[in-house]
Amino acid sequence: MYKIRVILDTKEDILRTIIVNNSFNLEDLHFTIAKSFGFEGQEMASFYRTDDEWNQGEEIPLFNMAEAGEGISMQTCVLKDTLPNVNDKLIYVYDFLNMWTFYVDVVDISTDEKQDLPQTILSVGEIPKEAPEKEFVADKLESEFDEDEDHFDPFDDFDFNEY
């Protein structure tokens, strides 16, 4: 079984520690996390692979969005394969309109079997009524056009009455 700590990205301490079966996939984990924080689990969500510094990587969406079924989804990612080690991490985003963002961290993995899983074994803090605001900062994109140069012919050079 997996012991997983889930922390809401806020200034206040809001976290849940949950225990789930090794056989769970990420879709099961999605519903467990949503329920543990008081959500119904009806909104779109994604997990993102991450490194130890929480840098966001590959998306694992709720549903396969690729053509011909070649992409991954939460349903196809089993915990023991996706998070094989203690301290493995994921970022979880629930409800893309509100962007509830959580840090998911594997605290312990054991071969013990429990029947009444999933289970929330620790609940700290109350979830706010609204999702915390996120500030998304993009790197300045390099333009292949200089701002000072005019790469397009001005429309004034055309006499549209001739056509």
C-alpha positions as CSV (number, residue, x, y, z in Angstrom):
1,M,0.0,0.0,0.0
2,Y,1.0,3.6,-0.6
3,K,1.0,6.4,1.9
4,I,0.8,9.6,0.0
5,R,0.9,13.2,1.3
6,V,-1.1,15.7,-0.8
7,I,-0.5,19.4,-0.1
8,L,-2.6,22.3,-1.5
9,D,-0.5,25.1,-3.0
10,T,-1.4,27.8,-0.5
11,K,0.3,29.9,2.1
12,E,-1.6,28.1,4.9
13,D,-0.9,24.5,5.7
14,I,-3.6,22.4,4.0
15,L,-2.7,18.8,3.5
16,R,-4.1,15.3,3.5
17,T,-2.2,12.0,4.0
18,I,-4.0,9.1,2.3
19,I,-3.4,5.4,2.1
20,V,-4.2,3.6,-1.2
21,N,-3.7,0.2,-2.7
22,N,-0.7,-0.6,-4.8
23,S,-3.0,-1.6,-7.6
24,F,-4.6,1.9,-7.8
25,N,-4.2,3.8,-11.1
26,L,-3.9,7.6,-11.2
27,E,-7.7,7.9,-12.0
28,D,-8.4,6.2,-8.6
29,L,-5.9,8.5,-7.0
30,H,-7.6,11.5,-8.6
31,F,-11.0,10.6,-7.1
32,T,-9.4,9.9,-3.8
33,I,-7.6,13.2,-3.6
34,A,-10.7,15.1,-4.8
35,K,-12.9,13.5,-2.2
36,S,-10.3,14.0,0.6
37,F,-10.4,17.7,-0.1
38,G,-14.2,17.9,-0.4
39,F,-14.6,17.9,-4.1
40,E,-16.9,15.7,-6.1
41,G,-14.2,14.8,-8.7
42,Q,-16.4,15.9,-11.6
43,E,-14.0,18.5,-13.0
44,M,-11.2,17.9,-15.5
45,A,-7.8,17.3,-13.9
46,S,-4.3,16.3,-14.8
47,F,-1.2,14.9,-13.0
48,Y,2.2,16.2,-14.1
49,R,5.4,14.3,-13.7
50,T,7.9,16.3,-11.7
51,D,11.4,16.2,-10.4
52,D,12.6,16.7,-6.8
53,E,12.5,20.5,-7.3
54,W,8.8,20.3,-8.3
55,N,9.5,21.4,-11.9
56,Q,6.5,20.5,-14.0
57,G,7.0,17.8,-16.7
58,E,4.9,15.5,-18.8
59,E,1.1,15.8,-18.4
60,I,-1.0,12.7,-17.5
61,P,-4.6,13.8,-18.4
62,L,-7.8,12.3,-17.0
63,F,-8.7,11.2,-20.5
64,N,-6.6,10.1,-23.4
65,M,-6.5,13.1,-25.7
66,A,-4.3,11.6,-28.4
67,E,-5.5,10.2,-31.7
68,A,-5.8,6.5,-32.1
69,G,-5.4,5.9,-28.4
70,E,-1.6,6.1,-28.3
71,G,-1.4,8.7,-25.5
72,I,-1.4,8.1,-21.8
73,S,-4.2,8.8,-19.4
74,M,-4.7,8.5,-15.6
75,Q,-6.5,5.2,-16.2
76,T,-3.4,3.6,-17.9
77,C,-0.9,4.7,-15.3
78,V,-0.7,2.4,-12.3
79,L,0.8,3.7,-9.1
80,K,3.5,1.0,-8.7
81,D,4.8,1.9,-12.2
82,T,4.2,5.7,-12.2
83,L,5.5,6.2,-8.6
84,P,7.7,3.2,-7.9
85,N,9.8,4.8,-5.1
86,V,9.4,6.7,-1.8
87,N,9.7,10.4,-2.4
88,D,8.5,10.2,-6.0
89,K,6.4,13.3,-6.7
90,L,3.6,14.5,-9.0
91,I,1.8,17.8,-9.4
92,Y,-2.0,17.5,-9.5
93,V,-4.2,20.2,-11.0
94,Y,-8.0,19.9,-10.4
95,D,-10.6,22.0,-12.2
96,F,-8.8,23.9,-14.9
97,L,-11.2,26.9,-14.5
98,N,-10.1,27.4,-10.9
99,M,-6.6,25.7,-11.0
100,W,-6.6,24.0,-7.7
101,T,-2.9,22.9,-7.5
102,F,-1.6,20.1,-5.2
103,Y,1.8,18.6,-4.6
104,V,1.6,14.8,-4.3
105,D,4.5,13.0,-2.6
106,V,4.9,9.3,-1.8
107,V,5.7,9.1,1.9
108,D,5.9,5.3,2.3
109,I,5.4,2.1,0.3
110,S,4.7,-1.2,1.9
111,T,3.5,-4.7,1.0
112,D,0.9,-4.7,3.7
113,E,-2.6,-5.3,2.6
114,K,-5.6,-3.5,4.0
115,Q,-9.2,-4.0,3.0
116,D,-10.8,-0.6,3.7
117,L,-8.7,1.5,1.4
118,P,-8.5,4.3,0.3
119,Q,-8.4,6.0,3.6
120,T,-7.5,9.6,4.7
121,I,-5.4,9.2,7.8
122,L,-4.4,12.8,8.4
123,S,-6.3,16.0,7.6
124,V,-4.8,19.4,8.3
125,G,-6.4,22.7,7.5
126,E,-9.6,23.7,5.8
127,I,-9.8,24.2,2.0
128,P,-10.6,27.8,1.1
129,K,-13.9,28.6,-0.7
130,E,-11.9,29.8,-3.7
131,A,-8.8,28.5,-5.3
132,P,-5.6,30.4,-4.5
133,E,-4.6,32.8,-7.3
134,K,-1.8,31.6,-9.5
135,E,0.6,33.8,-11.3
136,F,1.8,32.3,-14.5
137,V,4.9,33.9,-15.9
138,A,6.1,32.9,-19.4
139,D,9.6,33.5,-20.6
140,K,9.8,36.2,-23.2
141,L,9.6,34.5,-26.6
142,E,12.3,35.4,-29.1
143,S,10.7,36.9,-32.2
144,E,12.2,36.2,-35.6
145,F,11.1,39.7,-36.6
146,D,12.8,42.8,-35.2
147,E,10.3,45.3,-33.9
148,D,12.0,48.2,-35.8
149,E,11.8,46.5,-39.2
150,D,8.8,46.4,-41.5
151,H,8.6,42.9,-42.9
152,F,5.2,43.4,-44.6
153,D,4.2,45.6,-47.5
154,P,1.9,48.3,-46.3
155,F,-1.7,47.9,-47.6
156,D,-1.6,51.5,-48.7
157,D,0.6,50.5,-51.7
158,F,-2.4,48.5,-53.1
159,D,-5.2,50.1,-55.1
160,F,-8.1,47.9,-54.1
161,N,-10.4,49.7,-56.5
162,E,-8.6,48.0,-59.4
163,Y,-9.9,44.5,-58.4
